[in-house]
Amino acid sequence: MFYFDYIEGRKVLKSDLLSDLEHFFTTRELCLFSKEEDMSANRKLVEDYFGVRMATNQPVHGVDIAKVEADKYFYEKTDALLVEKGAAYMNFGDCTPLVFSFSKGAMIAHAGWRGTAQSMAKVAVKRICDEYDIKPQDIKVAIGPAICGKCYDVGQDVYEALLATVNGAGQGFAQRDNKYFVDLKQINQRQLLECGVEQIDVCPYCTACGEKLFYSYRYEKTGYRHSAVVKV
């Protein structure tokens, strides 16, 4: 279950499934990245809180995974960061944040529709299992705040590309008024279940509707982002 906590008085979101991992998803109260404003003071606040410098990435809507190395803090053209020791954050507009926790570390993955269509969730699970010789059942995943299926209409081509990544239609897919709708959180959950992950927590919050706790690129055209953060 997801719940709210505070980092230096700023509201953040956490999952009790990942109670053994230091992690959180930022809200509007603690923005770490914006194209419109310098957020270095907020990043320093988090780094001071953790006591370590954070690594981050340049997403390209693919499925490449980089392992975070000592004294390297920026990773170009990658959509997942694997952390054995240290801290990392990744920024999101409406795309789906995936935070993986396992005995040897953690991973943050970026799964927009393109990444989801390339089965980022399954790619991440395979990388973790192959590299650390563990089973999917031993991985815990928190699926963070992202745009919901009621807000996210897509073209038929995107709908069909996503449909091809899971076994049949159903959860995560809908057609209304000659429009196609997808719920990336539910589709990623289905991908995880299909590759053997059993411990999954899905965030109930939408970035576009509801309480406006997070930023939405699609509906606000904003340069502000919310972030997924981990420390191992």
VOPAGU-2260 file (C-alpha; in pm, 1 decimal, decimal comma):
REM VOPAGU-2260
SITE   aa  ch    i         X         Y         Z
SITE  MET   A    0       0,0       0,0       0,0
SITE  PHE   A    1     118,7     350,9     -78,5
SITE  TYR   A    2     131,6     614,5     191,9
SITE  PHE   A    3     255,0     969,0     238,9
SITE  ASP   A    4     562,0    1062,2     439,2
SITE  TYR   A    5     782,5    1370,0     463,0
SITE  ILE   A    6    1143,7    1446,3     368,7
SITE  GLU   A    7    1256,2    1760,5     549,5
SITE  GLY   A    8     893,9    1872,6     574,9
SITE  ARG   A    9     811,3    1805,2     207,4
SITE  LYS   A   10     542,3    1550,5     118,1
SITE  VAL   A   11     658,2    1234,6     -61,1
SITE  LEU   A   12     496,7     902,7    -146,8
SITE  LYS   A   13     625,0     562,0     -38,2
SITE  SER   A   14     523,3     196,0     -66,7
SITE  ASP   A   15     511,4     -24,9     241,6
SITE  LEU   A   16     595,4    -320,5      16,4
SITE  LEU   A   17     945,5    -172,8     -13,8
SITE  SER   A   18     990,7    -115,2     358,9
SITE  ASP   A   19    1341,3    -266,0     339,1
SITE  LEU   A   20    1453,2      -9,7      78,8
SITE  GLU   A   21    1502,2     363,8     123,3
SITE  HIS   A   22    1285,3     507,7    -150,8
SITE  PHE   A   23    1018,2     763,6    -233,2
SITE  PHE   A   24     830,7     934,3    -513,6
SITE  THR   A   25     834,3    1312,2    -503,7
SITE  THR   A   26     523,9    1530,3    -517,5
SITE  ARG   A   27     492,9    1894,5    -622,6
SITE  GLU   A   28     634,5    1984,0    -280,3
SITE  LEU   A   29     980,3    1844,1    -362,0
SITE  CYS   A   30    1055,0    1878,6    -732,0
SITE  LEU   A   31    1402,8    1755,7    -829,1
SITE  PHE   A   32    1398,9    1849,4   -1197,9
SITE  SER   A   33    1245,1    2121,0   -1411,7
SITE  LYS   A   34    1318,1    2260,6   -1755,0
SITE  GLU   A   35    1189,3    2593,5   -1627,4
SITE  GLU   A   36    1367,6    2638,0   -1294,1
SITE  ASP   A   37    1689,6    2539,8   -1118,8
SITE  MET   A   38    1609,2    2259,8    -873,6
SITE  SER   A   39    1962,5    2199,5    -746,6
SITE  ALA   A   40    1868,4    2319,9    -396,5
SITE  ASN   A   41    1600,6    2050,5    -372,1
SITE  ARG   A   42    1842,4    1784,9    -496,4
SITE  LYS   A   43    2096,4    1896,5    -237,8
SITE  LEU   A   44    1828,5    1872,8      30,3
SITE  VAL   A   45    1771,1    1506,5     -59,7
SITE  GLU   A   46    2142,7    1432,4     -88,8
SITE  ASP   A   47    2204,7    1585,9     252,2
SITE  TYR   A   48    1917,8    1377,8     389,1
SITE  PHE   A   49    2068,5    1058,5     242,0
SITE  GLY   A   50    2428,6    1157,0     306,3
SITE  VAL   A   51    2531,8    1061,1     -48,3
SITE  ARG   A   52    2529,4    1213,7    -395,2
SITE  MET   A   53    2259,0    1086,3    -632,9
SITE  ALA   A   54    2305,4     950,6    -984,2
SITE  THR   A   55    2053,9    1019,8   -1260,4
SITE  ASN   A   56    1997,2     958,0   -1630,8
SITE  GLN   A   57    1890,9    1089,8   -1971,0
SITE  PRO   A   58    1584,6     886,3   -2076,0
SITE  VAL   A   59    1528,4     802,7   -2441,7
SITE  HIS   A   60    1215,2     584,3   -2411,7
SITE  GLY   A   61    1405,1     262,4   -2468,6
SITE  VAL   A   62    1497,1     -37,4   -2251,6
SITE  ASP   A   63    1870,9       9,4   -2194,3
SITE  ILE   A   64    1982,2     -45,7   -1834,7
SITE  ALA   A   65    2292,9     109,7   -1677,5
SITE  LYS   A   66    2455,5      -7,6   -1355,9
SITE  VAL   A   67    2543,9     283,8   -1130,0
SITE  GLU   A   68    2920,3     302,1   -1075,0
SITE  ALA   A   69    3118,1     474,7    -801,4
SITE  ASP   A   70    3183,7     842,7    -877,3
SITE  LYS   A   71    2970,9     842,4   -1193,8
SITE  TYR   A   72    2651,0    1039,9   -1153,0
SITE  PHE   A   73    2503,0    1086,1   -1500,7
SITE  TYR   A   74    2406,2     814,7   -1749,4
SITE  GLU   A   75    2319,1     911,5   -2107,4
SITE  LYS   A   76    2059,6     737,4   -2321,1
SITE  THR   A   77    1934,9     488,9   -2065,0
SITE  ASP   A   78    1592,6     424,6   -1915,5
SITE  ALA   A   79    1681,9     219,6   -1608,0
SITE  LEU   A   80    1941,5     253,6   -1334,0
SITE  LEU   A   81    2059,8     -52,2   -1142,3
SITE  VAL   A   82    2196,2      38,4    -799,1
SITE  GLU   A   83    2401,8    -197,2    -582,0
SITE  LYS   A   84    2530,7      76,8    -353,1
SITE  GLY   A   85    2450,9     447,5    -350,7
SITE  ALA   A   86    2152,1     660,5    -450,2
SITE  ALA   A   87    1974,6     746,5    -774,2
SITE  TYR   A   88    1673,6     934,5    -902,3
SITE  MET   A   89    1479,2     937,4   -1227,8
SITE  ASN   A   90    1229,9    1195,7   -1355,8
SITE  PHE   A   91     881,4    1141,6   -1497,0
SITE  GLY   A   92     608,4    1346,2   -1663,2
SITE  ASP   A   93     317,9    1100,7   -1701,5
SITE  CYS   A   94     522,3     787,1   -1770,8
SITE  THR   A   95     528,7     493,9   -1532,4
SITE  PRO   A   96     802,0     469,5   -1266,3
SITE  LEU   A   97     901,6     114,5   -1173,5
SITE  VAL   A   98    1105,6      65,0    -856,7
SITE  PHE   A   99    1250,1    -283,9    -809,0
SITE  SER   A  100    1384,3    -406,3    -476,2
SITE  PHE   A  101    1580,6    -727,3    -429,9
SITE  SER   A  102    1840,4    -871,1    -194,8
SITE  LYS   A  103    2143,6    -730,6    -378,2
SITE  GLY   A  104    2016,1    -382,7    -464,1
SITE  ALA   A  105    1746,0    -184,2    -642,4
SITE  MET   A  106    1650,4     -52,5    -983,8
SITE  ILE   A  107    1449,6     241,2   -1114,0
SITE  ALA   A  108    1300,4     201,4   -1461,5
SITE  HIS   A  109    1118,4     445,9   -1688,1
SITE  ALA   A  110     819,7     293,1   -1869,9
SITE  GLY   A  111     631,2     530,0   -2094,6
SITE  TRP   A  112     424,3     378,9   -2373,4
SITE  ARG   A  113     733,6     317,0   -2585,7
SITE  GLY   A  114     921,3     149,3   -2301,6
SITE  THR   A  115     612,3     -49,4   -2205,7
SITE  ALA   A  116     565,9    -155,7   -2568,9
SITE  GLN   A  117     924,5    -287,6   -2553,8
SITE  SER   A  118     841,9    -467,7   -2224,6
SITE  MET   A  119    1074,5    -268,4   -2001,5
SITE  ALA   A  120     934,1    -447,3   -1695,3
SITE  LYS   A  121    1022,3    -789,0   -1835,9
SITE  VAL   A  122    1364,8    -670,4   -1954,8
SITE  ALA   A  123    1439,3    -538,4   -1606,0
SITE  VAL   A  124    1332,4    -859,1   -1433,1
SITE  LYS   A  125    1545,2   -1070,8   -1667,4
SITE  ARG   A  126    1849,5    -847,4   -1605,8
SITE  ILE   A  127    1810,1    -872,1   -1228,7
SITE  CYS   A  128    1753,2   -1247,8   -1231,1
SITE  ASP   A  129    2040,3   -1320,0   -1470,7
SITE  GLU   A  130    2291,2   -1092,2   -1299,7
SITE  TYR   A  131    2216,6   -1189,7    -940,2
SITE  ASP   A  132    2091,9   -1546,6    -982,6
SITE  ILE   A  133    1761,3   -1483,5    -809,2
SITE  LYS   A  134    1402,8   -1576,5    -892,5
SITE  PRO   A  135    1130,6   -1334,7   -1005,7
SITE  GLN   A  136     933,1   -1430,4    -695,9
SITE  ASP   A  137    1208,3   -1274,1    -482,7
SITE  ILE   A  138    1175,1    -931,9    -649,3
SITE  LYS   A  139     943,6    -662,6    -511,9
SITE  VAL   A  140     814,4    -387,8    -741,1
SITE  ALA   A  141     640,9     -59,5    -665,8
SITE  ILE   A  142     464,4      91,1    -967,4
SITE  GLY   A  143     458,8     463,9    -898,0
SITE  PRO   A  144     226,7     752,0    -990,2
SITE  ALA   A  145     148,2     778,4   -1362,4
SITE  ILE   A  146    -134,8     876,7   -1593,0
SITE  CYS   A  147    -441,8     655,3   -1550,4
SITE  GLY   A  148    -645,3     465,8   -1807,4
SITE  LYS   A  149    -932,2     714,3   -1797,0
SITE  CYS   A  150    -702,1    1002,8   -1893,8
SITE  TYR   A  151    -468,8     836,1   -2142,7
SITE  ASP   A  152    -616,9     796,6   -2490,1
SITE  VAL   A  153    -384,6     674,9   -2763,1
SITE  GLY   A  154    -390,2     586,5   -3131,3
SITE  GLN   A  155    -485,4     240,1   -3249,8
SITE  ASP   A  156    -121,5     166,5   -3336,9
SITE  VAL   A  157      -5,7     235,2   -2979,9
SITE  TYR   A  158    -298,1      37,7   -2839,1
SITE  GLU   A  159    -210,8    -265,1   -3051,4
SITE  ALA   A  160     162,1    -237,5   -2976,7
SITE  LEU   A  161      89,4    -247,2   -2604,4
SITE  LEU   A  162    -167,4    -523,8   -2643,3
SITE  ALA   A  163      99,1    -741,7   -2804,8
SITE  THR   A  164     310,6    -734,5   -2485,0
SITE  VAL   A  165      58,4    -922,3   -2267,6
SITE  ASN   A  166    -160,7   -1228,7   -2298,2
SITE  GLY   A  167    -482,7   -1087,1   -2439,7
SITE  ALA   A  168    -688,9    -778,0   -2370,2
SITE  GLY   A  169    -858,9    -705,2   -2039,3
SITE  GLN   A  170    -703,1    -508,7   -1755,7
SITE  GLY   A  171    -529,1    -197,8   -1884,2
SITE  PHE   A  172    -720,4    -165,3   -2211,9
SITE  ALA   A  173   -1049,8       1,5   -2301,1
SITE  GLN   A  174   -1235,7     142,7   -2600,8
SITE  ARG   A  175   -1492,1     421,5   -2559,4
SITE  ASP   A  176   -1654,4     655,9   -2809,3
SITE  ASN   A  177   -1430,2     529,0   -3089,7
SITE  LYS   A  178   -1121,0     607,5   -2882,1
SITE  TYR   A  179    -852,9     380,6   -2740,9
SITE  PHE   A  180    -744,9     405,6   -2376,9
SITE  VAL   A  181    -457,8     234,3   -2197,3
SITE  ASP   A  182    -347,9     220,0   -1834,3
SITE  LEU   A  183      29,8     181,0   -1833,2
SITE  LYS   A  184      40,8      97,3   -1461,7
SITE  GLN   A  185    -192,1    -198,5   -1513,6
SITE  ILE   A  186     -13,2    -313,0   -1828,4
SITE  ASN   A  187     322,2    -307,0   -1649,7
SITE  GLN   A  188     167,5    -499,0   -1362,5
SITE  ARG   A  189      46,7    -763,8   -1607,9
SITE  GLN   A  190     393,1    -786,3   -1767,8
SITE  LEU   A  191     548,3    -837,3   -1425,5
SITE  LEU   A  192     297,9   -1106,0   -1328,4
SITE  GLU   A  193     350,0   -1285,6   -1658,0
SITE  CYS   A  194     725,9   -1309,9   -1599,7
SITE  GLY   A  195     682,5   -1445,2   -1246,5
SITE  VAL   A  196     693,3   -1140,0   -1017,4
SITE  GLU   A  197     432,2   -1180,9    -744,9
SITE  GLN   A  198     504,2    -895,8    -503,4
SITE  ILE   A  199     370,9    -579,6    -670,6
SITE  ASP   A  200     229,5    -256,5    -527,5
SITE  VAL   A  201      42,1     -31,9    -773,6
SITE  CYS   A  202       7,3     336,6    -692,9
SITE  PRO   A  203    -357,0     454,2    -702,6
SITE  TYR   A  204    -270,2     813,3    -796,9
SITE  CYS   A  205    -296,8     956,1   -1147,8
SITE  THR   A  206     -65,0    1235,7   -1255,5
SITE  ALA   A  207    -334,0    1397,1   -1469,6
SITE  CYS   A  208    -654,1    1387,1   -1262,6
SITE  GLY   A  209    -754,7    1375,0    -898,2
SITE  GLU   A  210    -572,1    1571,6    -634,0
SITE  LYS   A  211    -303,8    1718,6    -863,8
SITE  LEU   A  212     -25,4    1593,0    -637,5
SITE  PHE   A  213     209,0    1535,8    -929,1
SITE  TYR   A  214     304,8    1705,6   -1254,4
SITE  SER   A  215     144,7    1606,5   -1584,3
SITE  TYR   A  216     326,1    1686,7   -1907,2
SITE  ARG   A  217      31,2    1574,3   -2117,9
SITE  TYR   A  218    -228,9    1792,9   -1947,1
SITE  GLU   A  219     -21,9    2085,8   -1819,9
SITE  LYS   A  220     253,8    2107,0   -2085,2
SITE  THR   A  221     486,6    2175,2   -1794,6
SITE  GLY   A  222     862,0    2139,9   -1773,6
SITE  TYR   A  223     836,7    2023,0   -1412,1
SITE  ARG   A  224     869,1    1654,4   -1329,1
SITE  HIS   A  225     816,8    1424,7   -1035,2
SITE  SER   A  226    1086,5    1171,3    -949,1
SITE  ALA   A  227    1144,7     820,1    -817,8
SITE  VAL   A  228    1433,9     804,4    -570,3
SITE  VAL   A  229    1620,0     510,2    -414,2
SITE  LYS   A  230    1913,6     463,8    -181,0
SITE  VAL   A  231    2083,3     129,2    -121,7
